[in-house]
Amino acid sequence: MTRRILVYKENEIYYVSQEFNGDKAEMQRFKKSENVPLNSNWEEIILLFDSVKNLNDFKECVRIAELKFNYDNENLFEMDEMPKWEEIWMVIGGKLKLYSIYGEINYYDNMGMAK
């Protein structure tokens, strides 16, 4: 199942969520059952982060995502560099976007340059 973390950058500090493992559809395929403990697919989680304006907004969205995954609410990790993970989803321009996959930058600006 896909391993994802959520990141918000402010003042050269990366605020990082706990790992989100898979989603409802992935778990249903993996367990070959409709009855799984996850309540949301990843597309629904992405939409939660629309219009995130600050760190407090990000923290609240992470808290809601944790609830939808039936995870305990954990404090964000504070890091001085971008972590490496299977998938990193980062708030960019008020939206949650896929930033990197296995350390390879996946997010590009309007001119096609990796950000």
C-alpha positions in Angstrom: 0.0 0.0 0.0 1.2 3.5 -0.7 3.0 5.2 2.1 2.4 9.0 2.2 3.3 11.9 4.5 1.9 15.4 4.4 4.2 18.5 4.6 3.8 22.2 5.3 6.8 24.5 4.9 7.1 27.7 6.9 10.2 29.8 7.6 12.5 27.0 6.4 10.9 24.5 8.7 9.1 21.5 7.4 6.1 20.4 9.4 5.5 16.7 8.7 2.6 14.4 9.5 2.7 10.8 10.6 2.6 8.3 7.7 -0.7 7.6 6.0 -0.7 4.1 4.7 -2.9 3.4 1.7 -6.5 4.5 1.5 -9.9 2.8 1.6 -9.8 1.5 -2.0 -6.2 0.2 -1.6 -7.0 -1.6 1.6 -10.2 -3.1 0.1 -8.1 -4.6 -2.7 -5.4 -5.7 -0.3 -7.7 -7.4 2.1 -10.2 -8.5 -0.6 -13.0 -7.1 1.5 -15.3 -4.2 1.5 -15.2 -4.0 5.3 -12.0 -2.1 6.2 -11.1 0.4 9.0 -10.3 3.3 6.6 -13.2 5.7 5.8 -11.7 7.7 2.9 -9.9 7.5 -0.4 -6.9 9.6 -1.0 -8.8 12.0 -3.3 -11.1 12.9 -0.4 -8.1 13.7 1.8 -6.6 16.0 -0.9 -9.8 18.0 -1.0 -9.6 18.6 2.8 -6.5 20.8 2.2 -8.1 23.2 -0.3 -7.4 26.8 0.8 -4.9 26.0 3.6 -3.5 29.5 4.4 -1.3 28.8 7.5 0.2 26.2 9.8 -3.0 26.1 12.0 -5.1 25.3 8.9 -2.7 22.6 8.0 -2.7 21.1 11.5 -6.5 21.0 11.5 -6.7 19.3 8.1 -4.1 16.7 9.3 -6.2 16.1 12.4 -9.3 15.5 10.2 -7.4 13.2 7.9 -6.2 11.2 10.9 -9.7 10.8 12.1 -10.8 9.6 8.6 -8.0 7.0 8.8 -8.9 6.0 12.4 -5.4 7.1 13.4 -4.5 8.7 16.8 -3.9 12.4 16.5 -0.1 12.9 16.6 2.0 16.1 16.8 3.7 17.1 13.6 7.4 16.5 13.3 9.5 19.6 12.8 12.4 19.1 10.3 15.0 21.4 8.8 15.1 19.5 5.6 12.6 17.8 3.4 12.3 14.1 4.5 12.5 11.3 2.0 9.5 9.0 1.7 7.5 7.0 -0.8 5.2 9.9 -1.5 5.4 13.4 -0.1 2.3 15.5 -0.4 3.0 19.2 0.3 0.8 22.3 0.6 1.7 24.5 -2.3 -0.4 27.5 -3.1 -3.1 26.6 -0.7 -3.6 23.1 -2.1 -2.2 19.6 -1.3 0.0 18.5 -4.2 2.1 15.4 -4.9 5.6 16.9 -4.3 7.9 13.8 -4.7 7.8 10.1 -5.3 10.7 8.1 -3.8 12.8 11.3 -3.5 12.2 12.4 -7.2 10.6 15.8 -7.4 7.2 15.4 -9.0 5.9 19.0 -8.6 6.7 21.5 -11.4 5.9 25.2 -11.8 4.1 26.7 -14.7 7.4 26.9 -16.7 8.2 23.2 -16.3 10.9 23.7 -13.7 11.1 21.4 -10.7 10.3 23.3 -7.5 
